[in-house]
Amino acid sequence: MILTVMGVAVVIAAGSFSIIARYLFDRGLADRNTPAPNIIDLYKTYMAHTKQQTGRIGVAFWVHSVSAGIFISTGVFYTIGRFILPRIF
């Protein structure tokens, strides 16, 4: 069950990040040929550009943020519940 939740969350996070990257590449706001792009700069550029264009931060960013948060928090809670709590109690 945990792996399914994490798997779905990571697929959604990766898909929404690809939407963000494609948006930036198509508009010339990011360079495809950068060997090691700074992910934070990509997020900042996407947020600034979509907010300037529509007055709101793009939906892909929110979908990515929520799904990445679900992936991370599920892994943390599983690790705590599976490995740490049994050693304490």
Solvent accessible surface area in square Angstrom, and as a share of the most:
residue,aa,sasa,rsa
1,M,187,0.83
2,I,63,0.32
3,L,147,0.73
4,T,89,0.52
5,V,55,0.32
6,M,36,0.16
7,G,30,0.29
8,V,84,0.48
9,A,6,0.04
10,V,67,0.38
11,V,105,0.60
12,I,79,0.40
13,A,9,0.07
14,A,63,0.49
15,G,33,0.32
16,S,6,0.04
17,F,49,0.21
18,S,52,0.33
19,I,85,0.43
20,I,0,0.00
21,A,14,0.11
22,R,131,0.48
23,Y,42,0.16
24,L,0,0.00
25,F,52,0.22
26,D,94,0.49
27,R,125,0.46
28,G,64,0.62
29,L,67,0.33
30,A,24,0.18
31,D,85,0.44
32,R,157,0.57
33,N,128,0.66
34,T,55,0.32
35,P,134,0.84
36,A,85,0.66
37,P,64,0.40
38,N,84,0.43
39,I,73,0.37
40,I,97,0.49
41,D,74,0.38
42,L,19,0.10
43,Y,42,0.16
44,K,118,0.50
45,T,44,0.26
46,Y,10,0.04
47,M,52,0.23
48,A,63,0.49
49,H,33,0.15
50,T,10,0.06
51,K,114,0.48
52,Q,144,0.64
53,Q,113,0.50
54,T,102,0.59
55,G,51,0.49
56,R,188,0.68
57,I,43,0.22
58,G,13,0.13
59,V,114,0.65
60,A,13,0.10
61,F,28,0.12
62,W,129,0.45
63,V,61,0.35
64,H,24,0.11
65,S,42,0.27
66,V,90,0.52
67,S,6,0.04
68,A,27,0.21
69,G,35,0.34
70,I,77,0.39
71,F,68,0.28
72,I,106,0.54
73,S,44,0.28
74,T,20,0.12
75,G,17,0.16
76,V,73,0.42
77,F,144,0.60
78,Y,88,0.34
79,T,61,0.36
80,I,67,0.34
81,G,38,0.37
82,R,135,0.49
83,F,104,0.43
84,I,84,0.42
85,L,75,0.37
86,P,79,0.50
87,R,208,0.76
88,I,113,0.57
89,F,191,0.79
